[in-house]
Amino acid sequence: MGIITTRILDLTRAVTPPTLTEPLDEHDTVWIAQRLLDANLIGGAMQRKTLDSKYWTCTRLDFDAIIKWDWTDNKKYVAEKYDCDNFAFSFKARMDRKFHLNNVGLVVDYSGGHAYNCVVFSDGTAELFEPQSDLFTTSQLGTGYYKCESGFILI
């Protein structure tokens, strides 16, 4: 293959979203709420704001492929212009727009002074996700930026 053909193929792979290996699972709003409670992401002064009555979830494996493809983490951080809330809003919107997944929540964590995302997977697990670094941050729950003591999750 020529250099131009190789570069075109590389570019095509980079912009083509991954194909999900499993069909999306449908759940109701009560199921989503219970998963967030089970993961200690809501409760007390950390409330959930409901957006839908039905939710579509994917596996963690498929979500990992999506993260690898997604470019949100490559955006430049600009304080008060494109900062944590913009990253979290953009990531949530992109998951819905490209993959029809509404299992990604926007977390506005007043206690941590930060905005990020959470994801509820088909197997019923829920994780915190940092769209600025493409890292799951559930292990930091209750500390630093990820206190989840007061604020809301929009999902």
Phi and psi in radians as a Rosetta constraint file:
Dihedral C 1 N 2 CA 2 C 2 CIRCULARHARMONIC -1.392 0.35
Dihedral N 2 CA 2 C 2 N 3 CIRCULARHARMONIC 2.903 0.35
Dihedral C 2 N 3 CA 3 C 3 CIRCULARHARMONIC -1.067 0.35
Dihedral N 3 CA 3 C 3 N 4 CIRCULARHARMONIC -0.745 0.35
Dihedral C 3 N 4 CA 4 C 4 CIRCULARHARMONIC -1.134 0.35
Dihedral N 4 CA 4 C 4 N 5 CIRCULARHARMONIC -0.772 0.35
Dihedral C 4 N 5 CA 5 C 5 CIRCULARHARMONIC -1.068 0.35
Dihedral N 5 CA 5 C 5 N 6 CIRCULARHARMONIC -0.765 0.35
Dihedral C 5 N 6 CA 6 C 6 CIRCULARHARMONIC -1.069 0.35
Dihedral N 6 CA 6 C 6 N 7 CIRCULARHARMONIC -0.774 0.35
Dihedral C 6 N 7 CA 7 C 7 CIRCULARHARMONIC -1.154 0.35
Dihedral N 7 CA 7 C 7 N 8 CIRCULARHARMONIC -0.679 0.35
Dihedral C 7 N 8 CA 8 C 8 CIRCULARHARMONIC -1.111 0.35
Dihedral N 8 CA 8 C 8 N 9 CIRCULARHARMONIC -0.766 0.35
Dihedral C 8 N 9 CA 9 C 9 CIRCULARHARMONIC -1.100 0.35
Dihedral N 9 CA 9 C 9 N 10 CIRCULARHARMONIC -0.723 0.35
Dihedral C 9 N 10 CA 10 C 10 CIRCULARHARMONIC -1.081 0.35
Dihedral N 10 CA 10 C 10 N 11 CIRCULARHARMONIC -0.754 0.35
Dihedral C 10 N 11 CA 11 C 11 CIRCULARHARMONIC -1.143 0.35
Dihedral N 11 CA 11 C 11 N 12 CIRCULARHARMONIC -0.724 0.35
Dihedral C 11 N 12 CA 12 C 12 CIRCULARHARMONIC -1.054 0.35
Dihedral N 12 CA 12 C 12 N 13 CIRCULARHARMONIC -0.774 0.35
Dihedral C 12 N 13 CA 13 C 13 CIRCULARHARMONIC -1.085 0.35
Dihedral N 13 CA 13 C 13 N 14 CIRCULARHARMONIC -0.665 0.35
Dihedral C 13 N 14 CA 14 C 14 CIRCULARHARMONIC -1.186 0.35
Dihedral N 14 CA 14 C 14 N 15 CIRCULARHARMONIC -0.590 0.35
Dihedral C 14 N 15 CA 15 C 15 CIRCULARHARMONIC -1.708 0.35
Dihedral N 15 CA 15 C 15 N 16 CIRCULARHARMONIC -0.191 0.35
Dihedral C 15 N 16 CA 16 C 16 CIRCULARHARMONIC -1.506 0.35
Dihedral N 16 CA 16 C 16 N 17 CIRCULARHARMONIC 2.096 0.35
Dihedral C 16 N 17 CA 17 C 17 CIRCULARHARMONIC -1.073 0.35
Dihedral N 17 CA 17 C 17 N 18 CIRCULARHARMONIC 2.629 0.35
Dihedral C 17 N 18 CA 18 C 18 CIRCULARHARMONIC -1.178 0.35
Dihedral N 18 CA 18 C 18 N 19 CIRCULARHARMONIC 2.644 0.35
Dihedral C 18 N 19 CA 19 C 19 CIRCULARHARMONIC -1.521 0.35
Dihedral N 19 CA 19 C 19 N 20 CIRCULARHARMONIC 2.233 0.35
Dihedral C 19 N 20 CA 20 C 20 CIRCULARHARMONIC -1.263 0.35
Dihedral N 20 CA 20 C 20 N 21 CIRCULARHARMONIC 2.414 0.35
Dihedral C 20 N 21 CA 21 C 21 CIRCULARHARMONIC -1.436 0.35
Dihedral N 21 CA 21 C 21 N 22 CIRCULARHARMONIC -0.380 0.35
Dihedral C 21 N 22 CA 22 C 22 CIRCULARHARMONIC -2.120 0.35
Dihedral N 22 CA 22 C 22 N 23 CIRCULARHARMONIC 2.605 0.35
Dihedral C 22 N 23 CA 23 C 23 CIRCULARHARMONIC -1.173 0.35
Dihedral N 23 CA 23 C 23 N 24 CIRCULARHARMONIC 2.682 0.35
Dihedral C 23 N 24 CA 24 C 24 CIRCULARHARMONIC -1.197 0.35
Dihedral N 24 CA 24 C 24 N 25 CIRCULARHARMONIC 2.518 0.35
Dihedral C 24 N 25 CA 25 C 25 CIRCULARHARMONIC -1.747 0.35
Dihedral N 25 CA 25 C 25 N 26 CIRCULARHARMONIC 2.440 0.35
Dihedral C 25 N 26 CA 26 C 26 CIRCULARHARMONIC -1.715 0.35
Dihedral N 26 CA 26 C 26 N 27 CIRCULARHARMONIC 2.375 0.35
Dihedral C 26 N 27 CA 27 C 27 CIRCULARHARMONIC -2.428 0.35
Dihedral N 27 CA 27 C 27 N 28 CIRCULARHARMONIC 2.784 0.35
Dihedral C 27 N 28 CA 28 C 28 CIRCULARHARMONIC -1.658 0.35
Dihedral N 28 CA 28 C 28 N 29 CIRCULARHARMONIC 3.027 0.35
Dihedral C 28 N 29 CA 29 C 29 CIRCULARHARMONIC -1.136 0.35
Dihedral N 29 CA 29 C 29 N 30 CIRCULARHARMONIC -0.536 0.35
Dihedral C 29 N 30 CA 30 C 30 CIRCULARHARMONIC -1.177 0.35
Dihedral N 30 CA 30 C 30 N 31 CIRCULARHARMONIC -0.708 0.35
Dihedral C 30 N 31 CA 31 C 31 CIRCULARHARMONIC -1.062 0.35
Dihedral N 31 CA 31 C 31 N 32 CIRCULARHARMONIC -0.781 0.35
Dihedral C 31 N 32 CA 32 C 32 CIRCULARHARMONIC -1.070 0.35
Dihedral N 32 CA 32 C 32 N 33 CIRCULARHARMONIC -0.817 0.35
Dihedral C 32 N 33 CA 33 C 33 CIRCULARHARMONIC -1.037 0.35
Dihedral N 33 CA 33 C 33 N 34 CIRCULARHARMONIC -0.739 0.35
Dihedral C 33 N 34 CA 34 C 34 CIRCULARHARMONIC -1.142 0.35
Dihedral N 34 CA 34 C 34 N 35 CIRCULARHARMONIC -0.673 0.35
Dihedral C 34 N 35 CA 35 C 35 CIRCULARHARMONIC -1.118 0.35
Dihedral N 35 CA 35 C 35 N 36 CIRCULARHARMONIC -0.699 0.35
Dihedral C 35 N 36 CA 36 C 36 CIRCULARHARMONIC -1.169 0.35
Dihedral N 36 CA 36 C 36 N 37 CIRCULARHARMONIC -0.677 0.35
Dihedral C 36 N 37 CA 37 C 37 CIRCULARHARMONIC -1.128 0.35
Dihedral N 37 CA 37 C 37 N 38 CIRCULARHARMONIC -0.816 0.35
Dihedral C 37 N 38 CA 38 C 38 CIRCULARHARMONIC -1.015 0.35
Dihedral N 38 CA 38 C 38 N 39 CIRCULARHARMONIC -0.599 0.35
Dihedral C 38 N 39 CA 39 C 39 CIRCULARHARMONIC -1.527 0.35
Dihedral N 39 CA 39 C 39 N 40 CIRCULARHARMONIC 0.069 0.35
Dihedral C 39 N 40 CA 40 C 40 CIRCULARHARMONIC 1.052 0.35
Dihedral N 40 CA 40 C 40 N 41 CIRCULARHARMONIC 0.560 0.35
Dihedral C 40 N 41 CA 41 C 41 CIRCULARHARMONIC -1.589 0.35
Dihedral N 41 CA 41 C 41 N 42 CIRCULARHARMONIC -0.393 0.35
Dihedral C 41 N 42 CA 42 C 42 CIRCULARHARMONIC -2.243 0.35
Dihedral N 42 CA 42 C 42 N 43 CIRCULARHARMONIC 2.790 0.35
Dihedral C 42 N 43 CA 43 C 43 CIRCULARHARMONIC 2.363 0.35
Dihedral N 43 CA 43 C 43 N 44 CIRCULARHARMONIC 2.698 0.35
Dihedral C 43 N 44 CA 44 C 44 CIRCULARHARMONIC 1.085 0.35
Dihedral N 44 CA 44 C 44 N 45 CIRCULARHARMONIC -2.218 0.35
Dihedral C 44 N 45 CA 45 C 45 CIRCULARHARMONIC -1.510 0.35
Dihedral N 45 CA 45 C 45 N 46 CIRCULARHARMONIC 0.031 0.35
Dihedral C 45 N 46 CA 46 C 46 CIRCULARHARMONIC -1.742 0.35
Dihedral N 46 CA 46 C 46 N 47 CIRCULARHARMONIC 1.860 0.35
Dihedral C 46 N 47 CA 47 C 47 CIRCULARHARMONIC -1.907 0.35
Dihedral N 47 CA 47 C 47 N 48 CIRCULARHARMONIC 2.744 0.35
Dihedral C 47 N 48 CA 48 C 48 CIRCULARHARMONIC -1.769 0.35
Dihedral N 48 CA 48 C 48 N 49 CIRCULARHARMONIC 2.361 0.35
Dihedral C 48 N 49 CA 49 C 49 CIRCULARHARMONIC -1.900 0.35
Dihedral N 49 CA 49 C 49 N 50 CIRCULARHARMONIC 2.075 0.35
Dihedral C 49 N 50 CA 50 C 50 CIRCULARHARMONIC -1.422 0.35
Dihedral N 50 CA 50 C 50 N 51 CIRCULARHARMONIC 2.347 0.35
Dihedral C 50 N 51 CA 51 C 51 CIRCULARHARMONIC -1.868 0.35
Dihedral N 51 CA 51 C 51 N 52 CIRCULARHARMONIC -0.629 0.35
Dihedral C 51 N 52 CA 52 C 52 CIRCULARHARMONIC -2.334 0.35
Dihedral N 52 CA 52 C 52 N 53 CIRCULARHARMONIC 2.894 0.35
Dihedral C 52 N 53 CA 53 C 53 CIRCULARHARMONIC -1.744 0.35
Dihedral N 53 CA 53 C 53 N 54 CIRCULARHARMONIC -0.309 0.35
Dihedral C 53 N 54 CA 54 C 54 CIRCULARHARMONIC -2.220 0.35
Dihedral N 54 CA 54 C 54 N 55 CIRCULARHARMONIC 2.518 0.35
Dihedral C 54 N 55 CA 55 C 55 CIRCULARHARMONIC -2.293 0.35
Dihedral N 55 CA 55 C 55 N 56 CIRCULARHARMONIC 2.544 0.35
Dihedral C 55 N 56 CA 56 C 56 CIRCULARHARMONIC -2.017 0.35
Dihedral N 56 CA 56 C 56 N 57 CIRCULARHARMONIC 2.225 0.35
Dihedral C 56 N 57 CA 57 C 57 CIRCULARHARMONIC -2.090 0.35
Dihedral N 57 CA 57 C 57 N 58 CIRCULARHARMONIC 2.838 0.35
Dihedral C 57 N 58 CA 58 C 58 CIRCULARHARMONIC -2.266 0.35
Dihedral N 58 CA 58 C 58 N 59 CIRCULARHARMONIC 3.057 0.35
Dihedral C 58 N 59 CA 59 C 59 CIRCULARHARMONIC -1.365 0.35
Dihedral N 59 CA 59 C 59 N 60 CIRCULARHARMONIC 2.830 0.35
Dihedral C 59 N 60 CA 60 C 60 CIRCULARHARMONIC -1.105 0.35
Dihedral N 60 CA 60 C 60 N 61 CIRCULARHARMONIC -0.652 0.35
Dihedral C 60 N 61 CA 61 C 61 CIRCULARHARMONIC -1.071 0.35
Dihedral N 61 CA 61 C 61 N 62 CIRCULARHARMONIC -0.810 0.35
Dihedral C 61 N 62 CA 62 C 62 CIRCULARHARMONIC -1.147 0.35
Dihedral N 62 CA 62 C 62 N 63 CIRCULARHARMONIC -0.674 0.35
Dihedral C 62 N 63 CA 63 C 63 CIRCULARHARMONIC -1.146 0.35
Dihedral N 63 CA 63 C 63 N 64 CIRCULARHARMONIC -0.658 0.35
Dihedral C 63 N 64 CA 64 C 64 CIRCULARHARMONIC -1.054 0.35
Dihedral N 64 CA 64 C 64 N 65 CIRCULARHARMONIC -0.668 0.35
Dihedral C 64 N 65 CA 65 C 65 CIRCULARHARMONIC -1.149 0.35
Dihedral N 65 CA 65 C 65 N 66 CIRCULARHARMONIC -0.669 0.35
Dihedral C 65 N 66 CA 66 C 66 CIRCULARHARMONIC -1.112 0.35
Dihedral N 66 CA 66 C 66 N 67 CIRCULARHARMONIC -0.792 0.35
Dihedral C 66 N 67 CA 67 C 67 CIRCULARHARMONIC -1.053 0.35
Dihedral N 67 CA 67 C 67 N 68 CIRCULARHARMONIC -0.745 0.35
Dihedral C 67 N 68 CA 68 C 68 CIRCULARHARMONIC -1.060 0.35
Dihedral N 68 CA 68 C 68 N 69 CIRCULARHARMONIC -0.653 0.35
Dihedral C 68 N 69 CA 69 C 69 CIRCULARHARMONIC -1.364 0.35
Dihedral N 69 CA 69 C 69 N 70 CIRCULARHARMONIC -0.668 0.35
Dihedral C 69 N 70 CA 70 C 70 CIRCULARHARMONIC -1.102 0.35
Dihedral N 70 CA 70 C 70 N 71 CIRCULARHARMONIC 2.532 0.35
Dihedral C 70 N 71 CA 71 C 71 CIRCULARHARMONIC -1.836 0.35
Dihedral N 71 CA 71 C 71 N 72 CIRCULARHARMONIC 0.003 0.35
Dihedral C 71 N 72 CA 72 C 72 CIRCULARHARMONIC -0.916 0.35
Dihedral N 72 CA 72 C 72 N 73 CIRCULARHARMONIC -0.708 0.35
Dihedral C 72 N 73 CA 73 C 73 CIRCULARHARMONIC -1.150 0.35
Dihedral N 73 CA 73 C 73 N 74 CIRCULARHARMONIC -0.258 0.35
Dihedral C 73 N 74 CA 74 C 74 CIRCULARHARMONIC -1.533 0.35
Dihedral N 74 CA 74 C 74 N 75 CIRCULARHARMONIC -0.116 0.35
Dihedral C 74 N 75 CA 75 C 75 CIRCULARHARMONIC -1.147 0.35
Dihedral N 75 CA 75 C 75 N 76 CIRCULARHARMONIC 2.642 0.35
Dihedral C 75 N 76 CA 76 C 76 CIRCULARHARMONIC -1.461 0.35
Dihedral N 76 CA 76 C 76 N 77 CIRCULARHARMONIC 2.270 0.35
Dihedral C 76 N 77 CA 77 C 77 CIRCULARHARMONIC -1.290 0.35
Dihedral N 77 CA 77 C 77 N 78 CIRCULARHARMONIC 2.197 0.35
Dihedral C 77 N 78 CA 78 C 78 CIRCULARHARMONIC -2.307 0.35
Dihedral N 78 CA 78 C 78 N 79 CIRCULARHARMONIC 1.955 0.35
Dihedral C 78 N 79 CA 79 C 79 CIRCULARHARMONIC -0.915 0.35
Dihedral N 79 CA 79 C 79 N 80 CIRCULARHARMONIC 2.311 0.35
Dihedral C 79 N 80 CA 80 C 80 CIRCULARHARMONIC 1.099 0.35
Dihedral N 80 CA 80 C 80 N 81 CIRCULARHARMONIC 0.081 0.35
Dihedral C 80 N 81 CA 81 C 81 CIRCULARHARMONIC -2.122 0.35
Dihedral N 81 CA 81 C 81 N 82 CIRCULARHARMONIC -0.910 0.35
Dihedral C 81 N 82 CA 82 C 82 CIRCULARHARMONIC -2.433 0.35
Dihedral N 82 CA 82 C 82 N 83 CIRCULARHARMONIC 1.470 0.35
Dihedral C 82 N 83 CA 83 C 83 CIRCULARHARMONIC -2.083 0.35
Dihedral N 83 CA 83 C 83 N 84 CIRCULARHARMONIC -2.727 0.35
Dihedral C 83 N 84 CA 84 C 84 CIRCULARHARMONIC -0.956 0.35
Dihedral N 84 CA 84 C 84 N 85 CIRCULARHARMONIC -0.743 0.35
Dihedral C 84 N 85 CA 85 C 85 CIRCULARHARMONIC -1.172 0.35
Dihedral N 85 CA 85 C 85 N 86 CIRCULARHARMONIC -0.623 0.35
Dihedral C 85 N 86 CA 86 C 86 CIRCULARHARMONIC -1.160 0.35
Dihedral N 86 CA 86 C 86 N 87 CIRCULARHARMONIC -0.733 0.35
Dihedral C 86 N 87 CA 87 C 87 CIRCULARHARMONIC -1.032 0.35
Dihedral N 87 CA 87 C 87 N 88 CIRCULARHARMONIC -0.829 0.35
Dihedral C 87 N 88 CA 88 C 88 CIRCULARHARMONIC -1.158 0.35
Dihedral N 88 CA 88 C 88 N 89 CIRCULARHARMONIC -0.766 0.35
Dihedral C 88 N 89 CA 89 C 89 CIRCULARHARMONIC -1.067 0.35
Dihedral N 89 CA 89 C 89 N 90 CIRCULARHARMONIC -0.814 0.35
Dihedral C 89 N 90 CA 90 C 90 CIRCULARHARMONIC -1.067 0.35
Dihedral N 90 CA 90 C 90 N 91 CIRCULARHARMONIC -0.790 0.35
Dihedral C 90 N 91 CA 91 C 91 CIRCULARHARMONIC -1.104 0.35
Dihedral N 91 CA 91 C 91 N 92 CIRCULARHARMONIC -0.805 0.35
Dihedral C 91 N 92 CA 92 C 92 CIRCULARHARMONIC -1.027 0.35
Dihedral N 92 CA 92 C 92 N 93 CIRCULARHARMONIC -0.823 0.35
Dihedral C 92 N 93 CA 93 C 93 CIRCULARHARMONIC -1.120 0.35
Dihedral N 93 CA 93 C 93 N 94 CIRCULARHARMONIC -0.703 0.35
Dihedral C 93 N 94 CA 94 C 94 CIRCULARHARMONIC -1.133 0.35
Dihedral N 94 CA 94 C 94 N 95 CIRCULARHARMONIC -0.656 0.35
Dihedral C 94 N 95 CA 95 C 95 CIRCULARHARMONIC -1.131 0.35
Dihedral N 95 CA 95 C 95 N 96 CIRCULARHARMONIC -0.669 0.35
Dihedral C 95 N 96 CA 96 C 96 CIRCULARHARMONIC -1.251 0.35
Dihedral N 96 CA 96 C 96 N 97 CIRCULARHARMONIC -0.808 0.35
Dihedral C 96 N 97 CA 97 C 97 CIRCULARHARMONIC -1.139 0.35
Dihedral N 97 CA 97 C 97 N 98 CIRCULARHARMONIC -0.785 0.35
Dihedral C 97 N 98 CA 98 C 98 CIRCULARHARMONIC -1.534 0.35
Dihedral N 98 CA 98 C 98 N 99 CIRCULARHARMONIC -0.547 0.35
Dihedral C 98 N 99 CA 99 C 99 CIRCULARHARMONIC -2.171 0.35
Dihedral N 99 CA 99 C 99 N 100 CIRCULARHARMONIC -0.027 0.35
Dihedral C 99 N 100 CA 100 C 100 CIRCULARHARMONIC 1.036 0.35
Dihedral N 100 CA 100 C 100 N 101 CIRCULARHARMONIC 0.600 0.35
Dihedral C 100 N 101 CA 101 C 101 CIRCULARHARMONIC -1.777 0.35
Dihedral N 101 CA 101 C 101 N 102 CIRCULARHARMONIC 2.077 0.35
Dihedral C 101 N 102 CA 102 C 102 CIRCULARHARMONIC -1.916 0.35
Dihedral N 102 CA 102 C 102 N 103 CIRCULARHARMONIC 0.459 0.35
Dihedral C 102 N 103 CA 103 C 103 CIRCULARHARMONIC -1.594 0.35
Dihedral N 103 CA 103 C 103 N 104 CIRCULARHARMONIC 0.096 0.35
Dihedral C 103 N 104 CA 104 C 104 CIRCULARHARMONIC -1.791 0.35
Dihedral N 104 CA 104 C 104 N 105 CIRCULARHARMONIC 2.170 0.35
Dihedral C 104 N 105 CA 105 C 105 CIRCULARHARMONIC -1.819 0.35
Dihedral N 105 CA 105 C 105 N 106 CIRCULARHARMONIC 2.665 0.35
Dihedral C 105 N 106 CA 106 C 106 CIRCULARHARMONIC -1.627 0.35
Dihedral N 106 CA 106 C 106 N 107 CIRCULARHARMONIC 2.101 0.35
Dihedral C 106 N 107 CA 107 C 107 CIRCULARHARMONIC -1.782 0.35
Dihedral N 107 CA 107 C 107 N 108 CIRCULARHARMONIC 2.088 0.35
Dihedral C 107 N 108 CA 108 C 108 CIRCULARHARMONIC -1.899 0.35
Dihedral N 108 CA 108 C 108 N 109 CIRCULARHARMONIC 1.797 0.35
Dihedral C 108 N 109 CA 109 C 109 CIRCULARHARMONIC -1.786 0.35
Dihedral N 109 CA 109 C 109 N 110 CIRCULARHARMONIC 1.625 0.35
Dihedral C 109 N 110 CA 110 C 110 CIRCULARHARMONIC -1.116 0.35
Dihedral N 110 CA 110 C 110 N 111 CIRCULARHARMONIC -0.629 0.35
Dihedral C 110 N 111 CA 111 C 111 CIRCULARHARMONIC -1.176 0.35
Dihedral N 111 CA 111 C 111 N 112 CIRCULARHARMONIC -0.519 0.35
Dihedral C 111 N 112 CA 112 C 112 CIRCULARHARMONIC -1.695 0.35
Dihedral N 112 CA 112 C 112 N 113 CIRCULARHARMONIC -0.152 0.35
Dihedral C 112 N 113 CA 113 C 113 CIRCULARHARMONIC 1.121 0.35
Dihedral N 113 CA 113 C 113 N 114 CIRCULARHARMONIC 0.689 0.35
Dihedral C 113 N 114 CA 114 C 114 CIRCULARHARMONIC -2.660 0.35
Dihedral N 114 CA 114 C 114 N 115 CIRCULARHARMONIC 2.743 0.35
Dihedral C 114 N 115 CA 115 C 115 CIRCULARHARMONIC -2.147 0.35
Dihedral N 115 CA 115 C 115 N 116 CIRCULARHARMONIC 2.469 0.35
Dihedral C 115 N 116 CA 116 C 116 CIRCULARHARMONIC -2.782 0.35
Dihedral N 116 CA 116 C 116 N 117 CIRCULARHARMONIC -2.864 0.35
Dihedral C 116 N 117 CA 117 C 117 CIRCULARHARMONIC -2.147 0.35
Dihedral N 117 CA 117 C 117 N 118 CIRCULARHARMONIC 2.877 0.35
Dihedral C 117 N 118 CA 118 C 118 CIRCULARHARMONIC -2.288 0.35
Dihedral N 118 CA 118 C 118 N 119 CIRCULARHARMONIC 2.732 0.35
Dihedral C 118 N 119 CA 119 C 119 CIRCULARHARMONIC -2.349 0.35
Dihedral N 119 CA 119 C 119 N 120 CIRCULARHARMONIC 2.314 0.35
Dihedral C 119 N 120 CA 120 C 120 CIRCULARHARMONIC -1.872 0.35
Dihedral N 120 CA 120 C 120 N 121 CIRCULARHARMONIC 2.168 0.35
Dihedral C 120 N 121 CA 121 C 121 CIRCULARHARMONIC -1.692 0.35
Dihedral N 121 CA 121 C 121 N 122 CIRCULARHARMONIC 2.861 0.35
Dihedral C 121 N 122 CA 122 C 122 CIRCULARHARMONIC -0.990 0.35
Dihedral N 122 CA 122 C 122 N 123 CIRCULARHARMONIC -0.538 0.35
Dihedral C 122 N 123 CA 123 C 123 CIRCULARHARMONIC -1.407 0.35
Dihedral N 123 CA 123 C 123 N 124 CIRCULARHARMONIC 0.024 0.35
Dihedral C 123 N 124 CA 124 C 124 CIRCULARHARMONIC 1.630 0.35
Dihedral N 124 CA 124 C 124 N 125 CIRCULARHARMONIC -0.038 0.35
Dihedral C 124 N 125 CA 125 C 125 CIRCULARHARMONIC -1.437 0.35
Dihedral N 125 CA 125 C 125 N 126 CIRCULARHARMONIC 2.685 0.35
Dihedral C 125 N 126 CA 126 C 126 CIRCULARHARMONIC -2.303 0.35
Dihedral N 126 CA 126 C 126 N 127 CIRCULARHARMONIC 2.407 0.35
Dihedral C 126 N 127 CA 127 C 127 CIRCULARHARMONIC -2.309 0.35
Dihedral N 127 CA 127 C 127 N 128 CIRCULARHARMONIC 2.642 0.35
Dihedral C 127 N 128 CA 128 C 128 CIRCULARHARMONIC -1.461 0.35
Dihedral N 128 CA 128 C 128 N 129 CIRCULARHARMONIC 2.502 0.35
Dihedral C 128 N 129 CA 129 C 129 CIRCULARHARMONIC -2.367 0.35
Dihedral N 129 CA 129 C 129 N 130 CIRCULARHARMONIC 2.287 0.35
Dihedral C 129 N 130 CA 130 C 130 CIRCULARHARMONIC -1.730 0.35
Dihedral N 130 CA 130 C 130 N 131 CIRCULARHARMONIC 1.855 0.35
Dihedral C 130 N 131 CA 131 C 131 CIRCULARHARMONIC -1.251 0.35
Dihedral N 131 CA 131 C 131 N 132 CIRCULARHARMONIC -0.251 0.35
Dihedral C 131 N 132 CA 132 C 132 CIRCULARHARMONIC -1.337 0.35
Dihedral N 132 CA 132 C 132 N 133 CIRCULARHARMONIC -0.400 0.35
Dihedral C 132 N 133 CA 133 C 133 CIRCULARHARMONIC -2.205 0.35
Dihedral N 133 CA 133 C 133 N 134 CIRCULARHARMONIC -0.037 0.35
Dihedral C 133 N 134 CA 134 C 134 CIRCULARHARMONIC 1.053 0.35
Dihedral N 134 CA 134 C 134 N 135 CIRCULARHARMONIC 0.591 0.35
Dihedral C 134 N 135 CA 135 C 135 CIRCULARHARMONIC -2.024 0.35
Dihedral N 135 CA 135 C 135 N 136 CIRCULARHARMONIC 2.490 0.35
Dihedral C 135 N 136 CA 136 C 136 CIRCULARHARMONIC -1.400 0.35
Dihedral N 136 CA 136 C 136 N 137 CIRCULARHARMONIC 2.295 0.35
Dihedral C 136 N 137 CA 137 C 137 CIRCULARHARMONIC -2.076 0.35
Dihedral N 137 CA 137 C 137 N 138 CIRCULARHARMONIC 0.331 0.35
Dihedral C 137 N 138 CA 138 C 138 CIRCULARHARMONIC -1.006 0.35
Dihedral N 138 CA 138 C 138 N 139 CIRCULARHARMONIC -0.563 0.35
Dihedral C 138 N 139 CA 139 C 139 CIRCULARHARMONIC -1.123 0.35
Dihedral N 139 CA 139 C 139 N 140 CIRCULARHARMONIC -0.291 0.35
Dihedral C 139 N 140 CA 140 C 140 CIRCULARHARMONIC -1.714 0.35
Dihedral N 140 CA 140 C 140 N 141 CIRCULARHARMONIC 0.096 0.35
Dihedral C 140 N 141 CA 141 C 141 CIRCULARHARMONIC -0.914 0.35
Dihedral N 141 CA 141 C 141 N 142 CIRCULARHARMONIC 2.274 0.35
Dihedral C 141 N 142 CA 142 C 142 CIRCULARHARMONIC 1.608 0.35
Dihedral N 142 CA 142 C 142 N 143 CIRCULARHARMONIC -0.004 0.35
Dihedral C 142 N 143 CA 143 C 143 CIRCULARHARMONIC -2.289 0.35
Dihedral N 143 CA 143 C 143 N 144 CIRCULARHARMONIC 2.765 0.35
Dihedral C 143 N 144 CA 144 C 144 CIRCULARHARMONIC 0.839 0.35
Dihedral N 144 CA 144 C 144 N 145 CIRCULARHARMONIC -2.224 0.35
Dihedral C 144 N 145 CA 145 C 145 CIRCULARHARMONIC -1.247 0.35
Dihedral N 145 CA 145 C 145 N 146 CIRCULARHARMONIC -0.258 0.35
Dihedral C 145 N 146 CA 146 C 146 CIRCULARHARMONIC -2.003 0.35
Dihedral N 146 CA 146 C 146 N 147 CIRCULARHARMONIC 0.783 0.35
Dihedral C 146 N 147 CA 147 C 147 CIRCULARHARMONIC -1.233 0.35
Dihedral N 147 CA 147 C 147 N 148 CIRCULARHARMONIC -0.690 0.35
Dihedral C 147 N 148 CA 148 C 148 CIRCULARHARMONIC 0.971 0.35
Dihedral N 148 CA 148 C 148 N 149 CIRCULARHARMONIC 0.705 0.35
Dihedral C 148 N 149 CA 149 C 149 CIRCULARHARMONIC -1.750 0.35
Dihedral N 149 CA 149 C 149 N 150 CIRCULARHARMONIC -0.609 0.35
Dihedral C 149 N 150 CA 150 C 150 CIRCULARHARMONIC -2.569 0.35
Dihedral N 150 CA 150 C 150 N 151 CIRCULARHARMONIC 2.430 0.35
Dihedral C 150 N 151 CA 151 C 151 CIRCULARHARMONIC 2.491 0.35
Dihedral N 151 CA 151 C 151 N 152 CIRCULARHARMONIC -2.630 0.35
Dihedral C 151 N 152 CA 152 C 152 CIRCULARHARMONIC -2.674 0.35
Dihedral N 152 CA 152 C 152 N 153 CIRCULARHARMONIC 2.759 0.35
Dihedral C 152 N 153 CA 153 C 153 CIRCULARHARMONIC -2.044 0.35
Dihedral N 153 CA 153 C 153 N 154 CIRCULARHARMONIC 2.123 0.35
Dihedral C 153 N 154 CA 154 C 154 CIRCULARHARMONIC -1.679 0.35
Dihedral N 154 CA 154 C 154 N 155 CIRCULARHARMONIC 1.805 0.35
